[in-house]
């Protein structure tokens, strides 16, 4: 299997995973709330506070990566918001 075939398979897998995601998953509300609560300027500062690489937050913001347990726990520890509140923010549809 060549590189192009592997890439196409990976894209198809990502699209299938995205289709299985709840349609109400709106990570921007969660990330924006954390930035505001922690008095940060942008996603880059949020990355430093959460001790994650910038592509992680970018992928979450662009719905290419779900908020996993590890990052959810870090969000909880840094913001002192409950896990339940953080999960609700991630699943709140923007109006």
PyMOL commands that set and color helices and strands:
alter all, ss='L'
color gray80, all
select helices_A, chain A and resi 3-20+27-37+43-50+54-61+69-79+83-91
alter helices_A, ss='H'
color red, helices_A
deselect
rebuild
show_as cartoon
